């Protein structure tokens, strides 16, 4: 959704996260992952926050940080797992294209969709994916947050 851009965001927490990411940028460069200070993020967002390391040759992603609510929602610990270990390959082609698009474009991406890749249920979620680059140009980390539509937190 949103054609590789972070437009149409209607969740105040994700808007705040995008604003914070933009505040970390130096000139036109992308912020470095080390510039991220989790203590500045809203406390209620942290259980939904994630960070992926970008692997090259071939392009892939390894989860470095997964908030407690993300792990509880998907039903397993995601830290240390690759993209394909988290998302079944036959069900996550569009998600992978979004990740690849953020790495190639260096632009944030917002998506609102159904988590069809969960094995035991269908949940709706909103996700903001943000690029980070140590050198300001080459994306080496992806961060963001996924907010799932749970009984105590309806999103749609």
N, C-alpha and C positions, 0 to 999 in steps of 0.2 A: 504494500500500500504506500502511497505518497511518493512513488517514483524516485526513491533514493534520497528524499529530503525529509526533514523533520517538520513538516507542516501538518496542520490539522490536529495538533495535540490539544486535548481537552481535559487532561488531568493536571491539577495544580502541582502535584509532586513532580511529575515528569517535566512540566514547564520550568519548575525551579531547578531541576537537574540540568536541563539544557542551558538555562541562563548561567548556572555555575560553570559548566563546561566552557561556555563562550567567554566567561570572565578569565579563564586560565590561558586563553590564547595570547600569544605574543605576536604582534604585527599580524600578518596573514597566516602565520604558521599554526600547525596543530599543537595542542598542549601535550606535554610529556606525561606519561602515567604517574611519574614521581611527583608531579605538581598537584595531583589529586589528594585532598585532605578529607578522609571520610568523616572526620568530626564536624565538618562544615555542612554535610548533608543532613537533611531532616531525619531524625531518629526513626520515624515510622517508615522511611524508605529503605533503610539499611537491610532489613530481612529480604528485600526484593532485589538487591543490588548484585551485580555480577561483573567479573573481569575475565576476558579471554586473552591468552597469549596468541599472537598470530605466528603460525609456523609456515615456513616457505620450503618449496621443493618436495612435494607439491603443497599448494596453499591449503592450510588446515587451521584448526583452532583448538586450543587446549584450555579448559576452564581452570583459572587460577584462583578465583574467589566466587563462591556461590552463597548468597544469603540463605539464612535458615528457612525462610518461608518458601523459597524456590525449591530447596531440597525436599522439604515436607510435602510440597504440592506434587512434585514428580515422583516422589516415593523412594529416592535413593540419593546418596552423596554424589554430587557432580564434580567436585574439585578433583583435578588431575585427569579427568576424562576428556577425550577428544570429542569434536562435534558429532561424529558418527556414532560414538558410544552413547551419546545423550539422545540424539535424534535418529531414528531409523532412516537409513538412506533413501528408501523408497517412498518415504512420507515427508521428507524435509528438503526436497530440491529447491522449493521457493525460498525457504529460510536461508539455505546456503547461498543462493543467488543474492539475497539481501546482504549477508555478511560480506561476500566477495565484492559487492557493489560499494560498500562502505570502505573497504580496504583500497579499492581502485580509485574511488572518487575523493576520499578524505572528507566526506560529508555525513552528518548524522542521518539516521533513518528512523522513522516512526512507523509502527505497524499496529493495526488492530485486527485480530483474527481469532480463529479457533485453534486450539492445541490438539490437532488430530493425531499427533505423534505420541500422545500418552496412551499406554497400553490398556488402561481399564476405564477411561472416562473421557468425555469431551468437555473441555473447559475453554472459555473465551479469555483472551488476555490482550493487554496493551504493552508494547515494548518499545523502549527508546534505546537505540544502538549508537554509541559514540566512538569516534576514532581518536586514538592517541598515538603520538609519534615522538620518539626520543629526539630525532633530528629535526622535528617540526614539519617533515614532509612525508616520510615513508611510514605508513601505519604499521605499528608493531604490537599494538594492544587494542582491544575493543572492550568498552565498558558500557554500563547502562543498567536498566532496571526493567523487570517484567512484572506487571501487576495482573494477577489472575482474578477472574470472576469467581469468587468463593461465596458460599452462603452468607457469610458475615461481611462481605465486601463486594456487592454487585457492581459491575462496571457498565453494563448495557441496560 
